[in-house]
């Protein structure tokens, strides 16, 4: 397999971390959606990351769909999205909130970076959505007693939240005071010291 995308993307990073945790061999192409768009386009006309090229040449796009496929390659008891309810829909919700927040952080960054005159209305909307998600996730994580969000082993929800928070704070330093979200700050710090999180990582690189 070939994973396309830089690891400063929370979406590409969550896929890279999953591949390592599942022990699935892959090659990494750290291509930028801006500087390397011509390289990505033959695989994905949307020129978005992550893009995963399978061994048979088939191409998967969208991090959630990629993880769903990777879950199908491992035994049910090893899949990092729960297979049974209600844990499954709860984990999917946490992951969706985290990745949606990351999407808003990306949108806010591009609004600030690429437009001569930033839309204050759009920027405020993104900030409200980001903080709203953090409030919900903080309450949910604080209510959990386990080492990880849904039990005693790491799952996709854990990874999604940690990678989204890393991107948010790297791309928008000072936008959010994480002291106001102690459960999330603890969660992210605990995961970021794991070897796989240190290996599958990259300093945020703003597009030129």
C-alpha positions as a printed Julia matrix, in Angstrom:
208×3 Matrix{Float64}:
   0.0    0.0     0.0
   0.97   3.61   -0.52
  -0.25   6.35    1.8
  -0.21   9.78    0.22
  -0.24  12.86    2.42
   1.87  14.81    4.86
   1.6   13.94    8.53
   0.8   17.51    9.52
  -2.64  16.63    8.16
  -4.69  15.11   11.0
  -6.52  13.02    8.44
  -3.42  11.5     6.85
  -1.81  11.11   10.26
  -4.71   9.1    11.73
  -4.46   6.69    8.79
  -0.68   6.36    9.15
  -1.01   5.66   12.88
  -3.67   3.02   12.2
  -1.55   1.28    9.56
   1.34   1.05   12.02
  -0.84  -0.17   14.9
  -2.39  -2.81   12.64
   1.03  -3.91   11.43
   0.11  -3.3     7.79
   3.18  -2.54    5.63
   2.96   0.63    3.54
   5.02   3.17    1.71
   4.6    6.84    2.54
   4.5    9.63    0.0
   4.62  12.92    1.96
   3.07  14.95   -0.84
   1.47  18.33   -0.25
  -1.95  19.12   -1.66
  -0.52  22.45   -2.8
   3.07  21.86   -3.86
   2.56  18.31   -5.09
  -0.97  18.53   -6.51
   0.21  17.26   -9.91
   1.59  14.12   -8.25
  -1.6   13.46   -6.31
  -4.09  14.16   -9.13
  -3.47  10.91  -11.09
  -4.51   8.98   -7.97
  -7.18  11.33   -6.65
  -8.73  14.03   -8.88
  -9.81  15.9    -5.75
  -6.1   16.26   -4.87
  -6.95  15.67   -1.22
  -5.21  13.64    1.44
  -5.16  11.03    2.69
  -5.19   8.96   -0.45
  -4.46   5.26   -0.03
  -3.31   3.22   -3.01
  -3.97  -0.47   -2.48
  -1.68  -3.23   -3.68
  -4.04  -3.99   -6.6
  -3.96  -0.36   -7.73
  -7.4    0.55   -6.36
  -7.48   3.93   -4.65
  -9.35   4.85   -1.47
 -10.05   8.41   -0.37
 -11.49  10.0     2.81
  -9.91   9.01    6.1
 -13.07   7.52    7.61
 -13.68   5.26    4.62
 -10.03   4.24    4.59
 -10.2    3.27    8.27
 -13.38   1.31    7.64
 -11.51  -0.67    5.0
  -8.49  -1.21    7.25
 -10.79  -2.46   10.02
 -12.05  -5.1     7.6
  -8.52  -6.5     7.27
  -8.11  -7.36   10.95
 -10.0   -9.72   13.28
 -13.16  -8.21   14.72
 -11.74  -8.12   18.23
  -8.78  -6.03   17.01
 -10.77  -3.46   14.99
 -10.42   0.0    16.49
 -14.01   0.98   15.84
 -16.24  -1.19   18.07
 -18.3   -3.71   16.12
 -21.22  -3.78   18.57
 -23.72  -1.2    19.74
 -24.0    1.14   21.55
 -20.21   1.51   21.67
 -19.98   1.64   17.89
 -22.19   4.65   17.28
 -20.72   6.45   20.29
 -17.19   5.99   18.98
 -18.23   7.03   15.48
 -19.78  10.2    16.91
 -16.63  11.16   18.83
 -14.47  10.56   15.74
 -16.88  12.52   13.54
 -16.86  15.47   15.92
 -13.06  15.44   16.11
 -12.53  15.24   12.35
 -15.27  17.82   11.76
 -13.47  20.17   14.15
 -10.23  19.56   12.29
 -12.02  20.4     9.04
 -13.11  23.72   10.54
  -9.55  24.4    11.69
  -8.34  23.77    8.12
 -11.03  26.08    6.72
 -10.11  28.81    9.18
  -6.42  28.5     8.33
  -7.09  28.83    4.6
  -9.4   31.79    5.19
  -6.62  33.53    7.08
  -3.79  32.47    4.8
  -5.18  32.64    1.28
  -7.52  35.63    1.33
  -6.3   39.21    1.27
  -9.34  40.24    3.27
 -10.51  37.62    5.71
 -14.24  37.15    6.19
 -14.82  37.97    9.84
 -18.21  36.27    9.74
 -16.74  33.03    8.41
 -13.82  33.11   10.84
 -16.14  33.7    13.8
 -18.38  30.87   12.66
 -15.41  28.48   12.5
 -14.22  29.52   15.95
 -17.66  29.01   17.47
 -17.92  25.56   15.89
 -14.44  24.57   17.09
 -15.08  25.63   20.68
 -18.52  24.04   20.61
 -17.01  20.69   19.62
 -14.33  20.99   22.29
 -17.0   21.6    24.92
 -18.89  18.45   23.92
 -15.76  16.29   23.69
 -14.45  17.6    27.02
 -17.63  16.58   28.83
 -17.64  13.17   27.13
 -13.99  12.41   27.88
 -14.27  13.61   31.49
 -17.16  11.18   31.97
 -15.06   8.18   30.92
 -13.1    6.27   33.54
 -10.97   4.09   31.28
  -7.45   4.77   30.08
  -8.86   5.19   26.59
 -12.19   6.58   25.43
 -13.95   3.25   24.94
 -12.19   0.66   27.04
  -8.7   -0.51   27.84
  -7.14  -0.2    24.39
  -6.67   2.58   21.9
  -9.36   3.15   19.28
 -10.03   5.34   16.28
 -11.91   7.85   18.43
  -8.83   8.33   20.62
  -6.61   8.83   17.59
  -9.03  11.2    15.86
  -9.24  13.49   18.87
  -5.49  13.57   19.51
  -4.56  14.24   15.88
  -7.24  16.91   15.54
  -6.02  18.69   18.67
  -2.41  18.56   17.48
  -3.4   20.18   14.2
  -5.62  22.78   15.85
  -2.91  23.94   18.23
  -0.13  23.81   15.61
  -2.07  25.67   12.92
  -3.74  28.12   15.3
  -1.46  28.67   18.29
  -3.27  30.54   21.02
  -6.71  30.22   19.43
  -7.87  27.88   22.2
  -6.66  27.8    25.79
  -6.42  24.07   26.47
  -6.42  24.78   30.21
 -10.15  25.1    29.76
 -10.31  21.54   28.46
  -8.23  19.53   30.95
  -9.6   16.09   30.06
  -8.85  16.61   26.38
  -5.4   18.06   27.11
  -4.58  15.02   29.25
  -5.9   12.66   26.6
  -3.84  14.23   23.82
  -0.66  14.44   25.9
  -0.94  10.78   26.87
  -1.23   9.69   23.25
   1.42  12.01   21.83
   4.14  10.33   23.92
   3.36   6.91   22.44
   6.07   5.7    20.03
   3.69   5.47   17.05
   2.53   9.06   17.59
   6.15  10.22   17.68
   6.99   8.28   14.53
   3.92   9.28   12.54
   4.25  13.01   13.07
   5.42  16.15   11.34
   5.73  19.78   12.26
   3.0   21.87   10.72
   4.06  23.21    7.32
   2.02  26.13    6.03
   1.42  25.99    2.25
   3.61  28.36    0.3
